[in-house]
Amino acid sequence: MIGRMRKAVEQPLDYASWHAQAAELDKLDGMNDWKSDPVSPFYHHSLIQQRLTNLRNWRAASDWPQLIFSLREGLHRNLGNLANPELYKHCRVGTKFLIDDYISEVVSLLNYVCDHDIPGLPYGEKLIFFRHTGQSFGRSALMLSGGANMGMFHVGVIKALREHKLLPRVISGSSAGAVVTAFLGTLKDNELPAWFRGERADMDTWSRLGLGDMLRFKSIMDITQLERFLRKNIGEYTFEEAFKRTRRIINITVSPVEKNQHSRLLNYLTTPHLLVWSAVLASCSVPGLYPPVELMTKDRLGQERPYMAPKRWVDGALHSDLPGQRLAELYNVNHHIVSQTNPHVLPFITDQARKEGWSRFLTDLLKSEVQFRTKQIVRFASYGMDSGIIKNLLDGVLSVVGQHYYGDVTIHPHIQLKDYGRIFGNLSLAEFQSWVLAGERATWPKIAMIRDQTIIGQTLEECIIRLKRQRQKRLPI
């Protein structure tokens, strides 16, 4: 019986089935006893317990000035090391009950303060409280890596997060991740279910050039076919128009061809009038596979024009697959959920919430050694080169090897060698849906950790939105 349950957990068809089987297995394995015991070396359990007790006592006594004071100074994302991934290794579902109780109490208090009149806390001060506390706490972002066809895995990750109301408003994508980001940023909520099923895109993206055109354009694939796909399915929205349409903050990375340019994070703040499909096209232009492209924008009259002509741009994953630092500067992001599908990264990736001991140690050691030796070889090969195609290629390899590919939560597919044979080429509907299901299955075991790490920040953000709506209702017509 237990064997059948374990198999069912590994190949579930929906979250409800997975959760029921996983929770039952945790119970049979005695994990509920571990959850009930608040003690653990991986977080400051006594601090959390005392803080929870104080919050409940002050609430029972209606001591709102003390509660507001305590919430304002004590809400930190990793208070007492609550975000430690070690706390989520033991069970298939959730972690210590104390952590759940504390987070639930904080969220309940924030919602109550937002939605009720609090003595001594007028509207203006209440709004300042939520703004300043939110600024201090930070916000989360979903970062989607490159990965060609493997990038359709991201769609399943998004589907699972959205169904649990955990999808961040800030999303970044490079290469294949840029395609998924653009769909998410231009489709309204009622249009997303059809996309999840594969009904919104024709998936006819790959078209090989003839030998003559390959030599002429120095690339293998026909970029005009990809452009037609993007313009048909994404539309002619600028970043600003996409933001107004969905209120999602999408970001797409591109890399420069010229040496004296830097990689760019394109969004409604940095390039409001840039066409989204154009940014995606550039971010997908893997050197050798597609030629560099010119970005396109709308002028003040709404006419399509080149952006920074005659500059050309290529795959964003080359220099900034996961633009964590830039997201922090622009949006106060200090927590990253990464969906990682880069083919060269997946063989070395470790599951932070499950692997431990010698297996994880040896994997990390091998990964570090390969990364170090690759950097040495590339630097040696480029020694004495000042410019040229080979120099640029080696610099690109060095940039790819030296990047950081993890987040606070990292979700990735479990791949087999045969998956590498389908990286390029038009996907069938069944293949697309298979990748979506793989993304969902990989996300479900992370849902509890993601909720615990993001729900307070999300609540603070939602409270600010609700307070602004309350003000609008109070204004005279």
Secondary structure per residue as TSV (DSSP state, phi and psi in degrees):
chain	resnum	aa	ss	phi	psi
A	1	M	-	360.0	-47.7
A	2	I	H	-63.4	-37.3
A	3	G	H	-61.1	-41.5
A	4	R	H	-66.1	-37.3
A	5	M	H	-66.7	-40.5
A	6	R	H	-63.2	-39.7
A	7	K	H	-66.2	-38.6
A	8	A	H	-65.0	-35.3
A	9	V	H	-66.4	-34.7
A	10	E	H	-76.4	-26.7
A	11	Q	S	-129.4	57.7
A	12	P	-	-78.2	157.2
A	13	L	S	-99.2	-20.0
A	14	D	S	-153.7	165.0
A	15	Y	H	-65.6	-39.3
A	16	A	H	-59.4	-43.2
A	17	S	H	-65.4	-45.0
A	18	W	H	-60.3	-47.7
A	19	H	H	-62.9	-43.4
A	20	A	H	-62.8	-45.8
A	21	Q	H	-68.2	-41.9
A	22	A	H	-65.4	-42.3
A	23	A	H	-64.1	-38.2
A	24	E	H	-67.6	-39.8
A	25	L	H	-64.9	-40.0
A	26	D	H	-59.0	-41.8
A	27	K	H	-63.6	-46.2
A	28	L	H	-65.3	-31.7
A	29	D	T	-83.7	1.9
A	30	G	T	78.6	18.7
A	31	M	H	-73.8	-20.6
A	32	N	H	-65.3	-31.4
A	33	D	H	-66.0	-39.9
A	34	W	H	-64.8	-40.5
A	35	K	H	-64.5	-36.2
A	36	S	H	-72.4	-25.9
A	37	D	-	-85.1	113.0
A	38	P	-	-71.1	-15.5
A	39	V	-	-74.7	134.3
A	40	S	-	-162.3	142.6
A	41	P	T	-74.8	-4.6
A	42	F	T	-96.4	-1.3
A	43	Y	S	-155.4	165.3
A	44	H	-	-86.6	79.7
A	45	H	H	-64.6	-35.4
A	46	S	H	-67.7	-36.3
A	47	L	H	-63.2	-46.2
A	48	I	H	-65.7	-41.2
A	49	Q	H	-63.1	-43.8
A	50	Q	H	-66.6	-39.6
A	51	R	H	-66.6	-40.9
A	52	L	H	-62.5	-43.7
A	53	T	H	-60.9	-43.8
A	54	N	H	-63.0	-45.7
A	55	L	H	-60.2	-42.3
A	56	R	H	-67.6	-40.1
A	57	N	H	-66.2	-44.1
A	58	W	H	-65.5	-36.0
A	59	R	H	-67.3	-42.2
A	60	A	H	-62.7	-32.9
A	61	A	T	-89.3	2.1
A	62	S	T	54.4	36.6
A	63	D	-	-87.8	73.1
A	64	W	H	-68.1	-36.4
A	65	P	H	-58.4	-42.1
A	66	Q	H	-69.2	-37.8
A	67	L	H	-63.3	-47.0
A	68	I	H	-61.1	-43.1
A	69	F	H	-60.9	-45.5
A	70	S	H	-68.6	-41.2
A	71	L	H	-65.5	-39.4
A	72	R	H	-65.0	-40.4
A	73	E	H	-92.4	-15.4
A	74	G	H	-113.6	1.4
A	75	L	-	-89.3	106.5
A	76	H	-	-131.8	145.0
A	77	R	T	-59.1	-40.7
A	78	N	T	-114.5	39.4
A	79	L	G	-57.8	125.9
A	80	G	G	64.1	19.5
A	81	N	G	67.5	34.1
A	82	L	T	-63.0	-25.5
A	83	A	T	-87.7	8.5
A	84	N	-	-62.6	120.5
A	85	P	G	-63.8	-19.6
A	86	E	G	-60.5	-25.4
A	87	L	G	-72.1	-10.0
A	88	Y	G	-114.9	13.7
A	89	K	S	-84.6	-28.1
A	90	H	S	-76.3	-38.9
A	91	C	-	-115.0	156.1
A	92	R	S	-76.3	-31.3
A	93	V	S	-127.1	117.5
A	94	G	-	76.6	-166.4
A	95	T	-	-147.7	-151.4
A	96	K	-	-59.3	138.2
A	97	F	H	-61.5	-31.5
A	98	L	H	-60.4	-41.8
A	99	I	H	-64.4	-43.9
A	100	D	H	-60.2	-44.4
A	101	D	H	-64.4	-41.6
A	102	Y	H	-64.8	-48.1
A	103	I	H	-64.3	-40.3
A	104	S	H	-63.7	-39.2
A	105	E	H	-65.8	-43.9
A	106	V	H	-62.6	-46.2
A	107	V	H	-62.2	-41.9
A	108	S	H	-62.5	-42.3
A	109	L	H	-64.5	-44.5
A	110	L	H	-61.5	-43.7
A	111	N	H	-64.7	-37.6
A	112	Y	H	-66.2	-46.5
A	113	V	H	-60.6	-39.1
A	114	C	H	-65.8	-42.2
A	115	D	H	-97.9	-1.9
A	116	H	S	-127.7	155.6
A	117	D	-	-75.2	122.4
A	118	I	B	-107.8	125.9
A	119	P	T	-56.1	131.6
A	120	G	T	77.9	8.0
A	121	L	B	-129.8	82.6
A	122	P	-	-65.6	168.4
A	123	Y	H	-54.0	-47.4
A	124	G	H	-60.5	-44.6
A	125	E	H	-69.0	-33.9
A	126	K	H	-63.6	-43.9
A	127	L	H	-63.7	-41.2
A	128	I	H	-62.5	-41.6
A	129	F	H	-56.6	-48.0
A	130	F	H	-70.2	-37.7
A	131	R	H	-65.0	-47.9
A	132	H	H	-68.7	-39.5
A	133	T	H	-66.7	-40.5
A	134	G	H	-64.4	-39.6
A	135	Q	H	-63.1	-40.8
A	136	S	H	-68.8	-39.4
A	137	F	H	-74.1	-34.9
A	138	G	-	90.1	179.2
A	139	R	E	-136.7	166.8
A	140	S	E	-102.2	155.8
A	141	A	E	-136.3	148.0
A	142	L	E	-101.5	125.4
A	143	M	E	-117.7	123.2
A	144	L	E	-109.2	122.3
A	145	S	-	-81.0	177.2
A	146	G	-	-75.7	-180.0
A	147	G	-	154.2	11.2
A	148	A	G	51.7	-131.6
A	149	N	G	-65.1	-25.9
A	150	M	G	-61.6	-21.7
A	151	G	G	-64.7	-15.1
A	152	M	G	-67.9	-15.0
A	153	F	H	-55.3	-34.2
A	154	H	H	-58.6	-33.5
A	155	V	H	-61.4	-40.9
A	156	G	H	-66.4	-36.8
A	157	V	H	-62.1	-46.6
A	158	I	H	-61.8	-43.9
A	159	K	H	-58.9	-45.9
A	160	A	H	-66.4	-43.7
A	161	L	H	-64.9	-41.5
A	162	R	H	-64.8	-41.3
A	163	E	H	-63.8	-24.8
A	164	H	T	-103.2	12.8
A	165	K	T	56.9	40.7
A	166	L	-	-120.2	10.8
A	167	L	-	-77.4	116.9
A	168	P	-	-64.2	155.2
A	169	R	S	-77.5	-25.6
A	170	V	E	-93.5	121.0
A	171	I	E	-133.4	135.7
A	172	S	E	-123.5	154.3
A	173	G	E	-153.0	146.5
A	174	S	-	-130.4	144.8
A	175	S	T	54.7	-121.4
A	176	A	H	-59.7	-34.7
A	177	G	H	-64.2	-28.4
A	178	A	H	-67.9	-37.0
A	179	V	H	-61.1	-48.5
A	180	V	H	-65.2	-40.6
A	181	T	H	-60.3	-42.3
A	182	A	H	-65.5	-41.8
A	183	F	H	-59.6	-47.0
A	184	L	H	-63.4	-34.7
A	185	G	H	-82.1	-11.3
A	186	T	H	-116.9	-12.6
A	187	L	S	-94.5	133.2
A	188	K	-	-73.6	165.5
A	189	D	G	-55.3	-41.0
A	190	N	G	-73.8	-9.5
A	191	E	G	-95.2	-13.0
A	192	L	H	-68.5	-41.8
A	193	P	H	-55.7	-39.2
A	194	A	H	-64.6	-37.7
A	195	W	H	-64.6	-42.9
A	196	F	H	-59.0	-33.3
A	197	R	H	-82.9	-9.0
A	198	G	T	90.2	16.1
A	199	E	-	-89.9	-16.2
A	200	R	S	-87.5	-19.9
A	201	A	-	-123.4	140.2
A	202	D	-	-81.9	-14.1
A	203	M	-	61.7	18.6
A	204	D	-	-93.1	80.3
A	205	T	-	-111.7	-23.8
A	206	W	-	-105.3	129.2
A	207	S	-	-146.7	117.5
A	208	R	B	-77.7	139.8
A	209	L	-	-78.2	157.8
A	210	G	-	-71.7	164.8
A	211	L	H	-58.3	-40.5
A	212	G	H	-63.3	-44.3
A	213	D	H	-69.1	-31.4
A	214	M	H	-60.3	-44.9
A	215	L	H	-69.0	-35.4
A	216	R	H	-69.9	-46.0
A	217	F	H	-96.3	-4.5
A	218	K	T	55.7	42.8
A	219	S	-	-153.3	165.7
A	220	I	S	-96.9	-38.9
A	221	M	B	-102.0	154.2
A	222	D	-	-82.5	108.7
A	223	I	H	-72.6	-20.9
A	224	T	H	-68.5	-29.5
A	225	Q	H	-66.7	-42.7
A	226	L	H	-65.3	-39.9
A	227	E	H	-62.3	-42.5
A	228	R	H	-61.3	-41.7
A	229	F	H	-60.2	-46.9
A	230	L	H	-66.7	-45.4
A	231	R	H	-66.7	-35.2
A	232	K	H	-69.2	-41.3
A	233	N	H	-96.8	-26.2
A	234	I	H	-95.0	-35.1
A	235	G	-	94.5	-173.3
A	236	E	S	-104.1	35.8
A	237	Y	-	-80.1	142.7
A	238	T	B	-83.7	170.8
A	239	F	H	-61.8	-39.3
A	240	E	H	-66.3	-42.8
A	241	E	H	-65.1	-38.6
A	242	A	H	-64.7	-40.1
A	243	F	H	-63.7	-43.8
A	244	K	H	-65.8	-29.9
A	245	R	H	-75.0	-40.9
A	246	T	H	-119.1	-15.2
A	247	R	-	64.7	13.8
A	248	R	-	-92.9	141.3
A	249	I	E	-99.0	93.0
A	250	I	E	-94.3	146.1
A	251	N	E	-136.7	133.1
A	252	I	E	-127.6	131.5
A	253	T	E	-95.5	140.3
A	254	V	E	-134.6	153.8
A	255	S	E	-116.1	146.0
A	256	P	E	-83.3	154.7
A	257	V	S	-82.6	-42.8
A	258	E	S	-70.5	146.8
A	259	K	T	-68.4	-33.0
A	260	N	T	-89.4	12.8
A	261	Q	-	-107.8	160.0
A	262	H	-	-114.2	159.3
A	263	S	-	-62.0	149.8
A	264	R	E	-121.6	145.7
A	265	L	E	-107.7	110.4
A	266	L	E	-94.9	131.1
A	267	N	S	-163.8	-174.8
A	268	Y	T	-73.4	-12.1
A	269	L	T	-91.1	-46.7
A	270	T	T	-83.1	-35.4
A	271	T	-	-140.6	70.4
A	272	P	T	-61.9	-29.9
A	273	H	T	-99.6	2.0
A	274	L	B	-72.1	140.0
A	275	L	B	-75.2	129.9
A	276	V	H	-61.2	-44.1
A	277	W	H	-60.3	-34.4
A	278	S	H	-66.1	-41.6
A	279	A	H	-62.8	-41.9
A	280	V	H	-65.2	-42.3
A	281	L	H	-58.4	-44.6
A	282	A	H	-65.3	-42.3
A	283	S	H	-67.1	-22.3
A	284	C	T	-91.5	-3.8
A	285	S	-	-81.2	77.6
A	286	V	-	-68.2	123.0
A	287	P	B	-54.6	130.6
A	288	G	T	94.2	-32.2
A	289	L	T	-90.3	-46.9
A	290	Y	B	-129.3	152.8
A	291	P	-	-77.4	159.8
A	292	P	-	-59.4	152.5
A	293	V	B	-127.5	161.0
A	294	E	-	-96.1	130.8
A	295	L	-	-73.1	149.2
A	296	M	E	-122.1	144.0
A	297	T	E	-135.9	172.2
A	298	K	E	-105.8	135.1
A	299	D	-	-80.8	-176.1
A	300	R	T	-67.6	-15.0
A	301	L	T	-97.0	2.9
A	302	G	S	85.5	10.8
A	303	Q	-	-89.8	144.4
A	304	E	E	-73.5	129.2
A	305	R	E	-139.9	154.5
A	306	P	E	-66.0	147.0
A	307	Y	S	-105.2	123.1
A	308	M	S	54.7	43.1
A	309	A	T	-59.8	142.6
A	310	P	T	-100.3	32.2
A	311	K	-	-62.8	145.0
A	312	R	-	-120.5	151.7
A	313	W	E	-134.4	154.0
A	314	V	E	-136.0	-169.2
A	315	D	E	-46.0	123.3
A	316	G	T	-67.2	-23.2
A	317	A	H	-71.1	-14.8
A	318	L	H	-63.7	-39.8
A	319	H	H	-120.4	-20.1
A	320	S	H	-152.3	67.7
A	321	D	S	-63.2	-41.5
A	322	L	S	-125.6	96.4
A	323	P	-	-83.3	59.7
A	324	G	H	-60.7	-43.4
A	325	Q	H	-64.5	-42.7
A	326	R	H	-67.9	-36.9
A	327	L	H	-63.6	-37.0
A	328	A	H	-63.4	-41.4
A	329	E	H	-66.8	-40.1
A	330	L	H	-84.2	-36.9
A	331	Y	H	-128.5	10.2
A	332	N	-	62.7	35.5
A	333	V	E	-81.9	126.3
A	334	N	E	-132.7	15.6
A	335	H	E	-144.3	129.4
A	336	H	E	-124.7	124.3
A	337	I	E	-100.9	117.9
A	338	V	E	-110.2	128.3
A	339	S	E	-103.4	109.6
A	340	Q	-	-109.7	117.9
A	341	T	-	-132.0	15.6
A	342	N	-	-64.3	123.6
A	343	P	T	-58.5	-33.5
A	344	H	T	-80.3	-10.7
A	345	V	T	-97.0	-36.6
A	346	L	G	-56.3	-38.2
A	347	P	G	-63.3	-20.2
A	348	F	G	-109.7	1.4
A	349	I	-	-79.6	143.5
A	350	T	-	-115.6	142.8
A	351	D	-	-82.5	102.6
A	352	Q	T	-62.5	-22.8
A	353	A	T	-99.7	7.5
A	354	R	T	-137.4	-46.8
A	355	K	-	-75.1	146.3
A	356	E	-	-157.0	176.8
A	357	G	H	71.6	-149.7
A	358	W	H	-63.4	-35.2
A	359	S	H	-59.7	-48.2
A	360	R	H	-67.8	-41.1
A	361	F	H	-59.7	-47.2
A	362	L	H	-67.9	-37.5
A	363	T	H	-63.8	-46.0
A	364	D	H	-63.5	-38.5
A	365	L	H	-64.7	-44.9
A	366	L	H	-63.0	-43.0
A	367	K	H	-61.5	-44.7
A	368	S	H	-64.8	-39.7
A	369	E	H	-67.0	-44.2
A	370	V	H	-61.6	-43.3
A	371	Q	H	-62.3	-44.4
A	372	F	H	-65.7	-46.5
A	373	R	H	-66.9	-36.8
A	374	T	H	-63.0	-43.5
A	375	K	H	-59.8	-42.6
A	376	Q	H	-61.7	-45.2
A	377	I	H	-64.2	-43.9
A	378	V	H	-65.7	-42.4
A	379	R	H	-63.7	-40.4
A	380	F	H	-65.6	-42.0
A	381	A	H	-65.5	-31.9
A	382	S	T	-92.8	3.7
A	383	Y	T	-61.3	128.5
A	384	G	T	88.4	-6.3
A	385	M	-	-91.2	129.6
A	386	D	-	-101.2	-27.6
A	387	S	S	-161.4	-176.1
A	388	G	S	108.1	168.1
A	389	I	H	-63.7	-44.1
A	390	I	H	-64.5	-41.3
A	391	K	H	-61.1	-44.9
A	392	N	H	-63.3	-39.3
A	393	L	H	-64.5	-44.4
A	394	L	H	-66.4	-37.6
A	395	D	H	-62.4	-38.8
A	396	G	H	-63.6	-43.2
A	397	V	H	-61.2	-43.0
A	398	L	H	-62.3	-40.0
A	399	S	H	-65.1	-42.5
A	400	V	H	-63.7	-44.7
A	401	V	H	-65.9	-34.7
A	402	G	H	-84.2	-1.5
A	403	Q	S	-79.5	160.3
A	404	H	-	-98.1	125.5
A	405	Y	-	-114.1	14.5
A	406	Y	-	-112.9	164.3
A	407	G	-	-128.4	-173.9
A	408	D	S	-63.7	-34.0
A	409	V	E	-129.0	126.0
A	410	T	E	-118.8	124.0
A	411	I	E	-113.3	131.7
A	412	H	-	-149.6	155.0
A	413	P	-	-79.8	155.0
A	414	H	-	-94.5	105.8
A	415	I	-	-101.0	159.7
A	416	Q	-	-120.0	166.5
A	417	L	G	-58.9	-34.2
A	418	K	G	-65.1	-25.0
A	419	D	G	-64.1	-28.4
A	420	Y	G	-70.5	-19.9
A	421	G	G	-76.4	-10.3
A	422	R	G	-119.0	24.1
A	423	I	S	-65.5	-41.0
A	424	F	S	-112.4	152.4
A	425	G	S	114.3	153.4
A	426	N	-	-67.7	130.6
A	427	L	-	-82.0	142.8
A	428	S	-	-78.5	165.0
A	429	L	H	-60.1	-40.6
A	430	A	H	-63.5	-39.2
A	431	E	H	-67.3	-41.7
A	432	F	H	-59.4	-48.6
A	433	Q	H	-64.7	-31.5
A	434	S	H	-65.5	-41.3
A	435	W	H	-67.2	-38.5
A	436	V	H	-61.7	-45.9
A	437	L	H	-63.4	-38.4
A	438	A	H	-61.9	-39.5
A	439	G	H	-65.1	-40.6
A	440	E	H	-62.5	-48.6
A	441	R	H	-61.8	-36.6
A	442	A	H	-72.5	-24.7
A	443	T	H	-84.8	-35.2
A	444	W	G	-53.3	-44.9
A	445	P	G	-66.3	-15.7
A	446	K	G	-96.5	-5.2
A	447	I	H	-58.5	-46.2
A	448	A	H	-61.5	-44.2
A	449	M	H	-65.9	-42.8
A	450	I	H	-63.1	-43.6
A	451	R	H	-61.1	-46.7
A	452	D	H	-62.6	-34.8
A	453	Q	H	-84.8	-16.5
A	454	T	H	-121.0	-17.9
A	455	I	H	-66.3	-33.5
A	456	I	H	-68.1	-46.9
A	457	G	H	-61.7	-39.9
A	458	Q	H	-65.2	-39.5
A	459	T	H	-64.7	-42.5
A	460	L	H	-59.5	-42.9
A	461	E	H	-65.6	-43.9
A	462	E	H	-66.8	-34.0
A	463	C	H	-65.2	-38.4
A	464	I	H	-63.0	-42.0
A	465	I	H	-62.7	-44.1
A	466	R	H	-65.6	-38.0
A	467	L	H	-66.1	-38.7
A	468	K	H	-64.1	-37.8
A	469	R	H	-66.6	-38.6
A	470	Q	H	-60.7	-40.5
A	471	R	H	-64.7	-41.0
A	472	Q	H	-62.8	-36.6
A	473	K	H	-69.1	-29.6
A	474	R	H	-81.5	-20.0
A	475	L	S	-69.3	141.0
A	476	P	-	-67.1	144.7
A	477	I	-	-84.0	360.0
